[in-house]
Amino acid sequence: MADIIDITSFRSPAAPEEERRQALLAQLAQVKEEIARLDLEEPEDMESEAYEVWGDRREALEDQADDLMDQLDELDS
C-alpha cells in the first residue's frame, strides 16, 4: 500500500491580518446574536427600571459592535 501524504502540511499559513479579521467577524456575529436575543426580551414598560437596565445592556452591545466594525475598517485600510 502507498503511504498517505497529509496535504495540509503544504498549505501556506494564513496571514495574521486574515486570522485577526476572521476573529473579529466571529466576535461581531456573536454580539449581533446577543443584540437580537436581547431585543426579544425588551420590557414593555419604557418607564420601568427593567427597561433602563435593558437599554443600558443593549447600548453596551451596540458600542461593542461599533468597536469591532471600526477594527475591521482599520484592517481594510
BELMO-V12147 format. One line per field, one symbol per residue. burial: I if it has 9 or more other ideal C-beta (glycine too) atoms within 8 Angstrom, else O. A space follows every 50 residues. Layout:
burial->???
This chain:
burial->OOOOOOOOOOOOOOOOOOIIIOOIIOIIOOIIOIIOOIOOOOIOOOOOOO IOOIOOIIOOIIOIIOOIIOIIOOIOO
